[in-house]
Amino acid sequence: MKNKEYAEVKALEALSWLSNNPDRLADFLHLNGASISDIFERSKDPEFLVFIIEYCLSSDEIAIECSYALSIKPEELMEILSLLPGGDSYNWT
């Protein structure tokens, strides 16, 4: 059963994937105004986990790459987002 804990684990896996992709990581940090030290400090913060998944959903290319790395279907990223606190308010417009 997918729940908040599952979503948190997948968000951390997505962060790991980002950290192994320097260009994606730099883009993520730039868009969120975060630094490398923020990653370590905020990795357990639900709001930061939402930022990670939102970034992974920011384009089809990123969603496909990330979901492949996480061994999930791309559409599962939306489900993961909805399971995170504050993630249910994501707006595509």
NORHU-V529993 format. One line per field, one symbol per residue. ss: DSSP state (H for helix, E for strand, L for the rest). psi: psi as a letter, one per 30 degrees, with the letter a starting at -180 (. if undefined). A space follows every 10 residues. Layout:
# NORHU-V529993
ss: ???
psi: ???
This chain:
# NORHU-V529993
ss: LLLHHHHHHH HHHHHHHHHL LHHHHHHHHH HHLLLHHHHH HHLLLHHHHH HHHHHHLLLH HHHHHHHHHH LLLLLHHHHH HHHLLLHHHL LLL
psi: kkaeeeeeee eeeeeeeefg ieeeeeeeee efglleeeee egffjeeeee eeeeefgfle eeeeeeeeef hlkeffeeee effkkfffgk kf.
